[in-house]
Amino acid sequence: MRIKRIFSTQHVEKEQNTIDISLLDKLIEKYKGKKGNLIPLLQGAQAIYGYLPNEVFEHFSKQLGLKLSDMYGVATFYSQFRLKKAGKHIVKVCHGTACHVQNADAITDAIKETLNVSDGETTPDGMFTLESVACLGCCSLAPVMMIGDNTFGKLKSTDAVKVIREIKLQEAN
């Protein structure tokens, strides 16, 4: 049996290039020629843009001679790096042992349903990104979630949903 490859006839638009790549110049100047510069370069670029757009990798490759495969390898290995834009509010739900035992899964599920996203996704309006994390270091407050710098502990799923709704109301006003 022969399988025929089907090519899409739809035109897929690339994200408009709104990245000001010149913002990387000072970062490149600071780390150029230094051993072990990859992680600080990626951290600096992410601090500038909020995530690591493809243009960053291409620019670092051209300017510093870094291999694309090495950069993507590091960026995908460490959870601190983002390859997609994150929402304005990053909702981190702890799934460490203490939180897991206290039913963190129910909190994550309630937030998924409320925001209509899966873990790691951002709402279409760019307002929220949901992330399950290994530990937030607040075991005595289990189960815990963080939104920005705010920590919410001893949660029930209804509490978590209430916090999300309050943020939505504040943003609407």
N, C-alpha and C positions, 0 to 999 in steps of 0.2 A: 504494500500500500504506500502510495506516495503522499506526502504531506505538502500542501501548498501554503506558503507564507502569505499572509494577508497583510497588506500595508494600509494603514489608516489614511483616509483621504482628507481627514479633518486637519486643519492647520492649528498647531499648538503654539500659542503665543508665549514667548519667553517673558519672564518678569522684566519690566522696563528697567533699564540700567539707570538707577537713581543713586548709585553709589559714587561718592566723591572719593576716588582712589588716592587723591593727593593728601588726604588725611593720614595716610600711612607713612608719609615721608619722614616725619620726626621719629617714628617708631623704628623704621628701617635704619635710619642714621644711628640710633641708639644701640641697636643690636647687631649691626653689620659686622661680620668677621669674628663675632664672639662665639665661643664654643657653647653648645647647649642653648642656643637662642630660639629654638622652635617653639617651645611652650610659652615663653614670655611674649614672643611675637603673636602667637595665636590669642593669648589672653588680652594683649593690648588691642588687637584688631577687634576682638569681641567687645571690649569695653567701648570702642568707638562706635560700632554699628549695632550692637545688641545681639549679634549672631555672626557667623562666618559665611558671608556670601562667596560664591564661586570666584568672583573677581579678585578677592583677597588672595586665594591660593595661587591664581594665575600670576598676580602681581609679585608675590613673594618668590615664585618660581623664576620669573624673569629677572627680578632685581637682585636676588640673593643666590640663585642657582639651586634652590631647594627642590627636591623631587616632589611632584604632586602626590605620588603614592605614599611617601613618608609623611607628608603633612596630613593627608586624609586619614592615614593610619593612626596618627596621634589624636586627631580631632574626633575620630569615631571611637577610640578606645576610652578616652576620659569623658565621663558624664558631664563635666563642667562646660564642655563646648557644645554649641548649637549650630546646626547647619541650616536651620529654618528660623524665621522670625518667631519670636515668642510673643505671647500676649502682654498686654499692659500689666496684668496681674498674674503672677505665676503662683498657682495653688499647688503646694507641695504637701502630699499626704505621707506621713511616716508609716513604713511597713516593717520597721525593726521588730525584734522579738516582743518587747513589751506592748507595742501598738498592735501587732498582729494578734496577740492573745486577747487584746481588748477589742477586737473586731474592726480593725482598720479597713478591711475589705468592704464592709457595709458603708463606711464613709466614702470610700472611693467610688463605689457603685452609685450612691446617691448623688454625688457630684457629677459623675458621668451622665446620669439621667437628666439632671437639672441643666447641665451645659450642653447636652447632646454631643459629647465628644468622647473619644477613647483616650486611654492613658497616653500621654505624650503629645496629644493634639492641641491645637489652638482653635478657639471658637471663630466662626467666619467673620465676626465683627472685630476680631483682633483684641478682644477685651481680656480673655482668660486663656491660660495654658495650664493643663492639668498634668502633674508629674507625681508618680509614686517614687519615693526615695527610700533608701535603705535605713537611714537613721537621721533624726534631727537632733539627737542628744538631749531630749526632754523626756526621758523614760518615766519620770515620776508623774508626768502629766498625761500619760498615755490614755487613749489615743490622741495624737497631735496632728495638726496641720499648720502650715505657715503660708501666709500670703504676704509677699514682700517681707518687711521686717516684723510683722505682727504674728505672734504665736497664739494658737487657740488650742487649749488642752481640755482633757476630760470630756471629749466630744461624743455626741451621739450623731447619727447621720442627719437627724433633723436640725441639730445645731449647726452643722457644717453648711447645710443648704440655706439656713437662715442668714449666715454670714455672707454667702455668695449673693443672695437676694438683696441684702443691705448695700453691698458694694454696687450692684447694678442700679439701685435707686439713687445712690450718691452720684454715680456717673451720669445718670439721666438729668439730674438737677443742675 
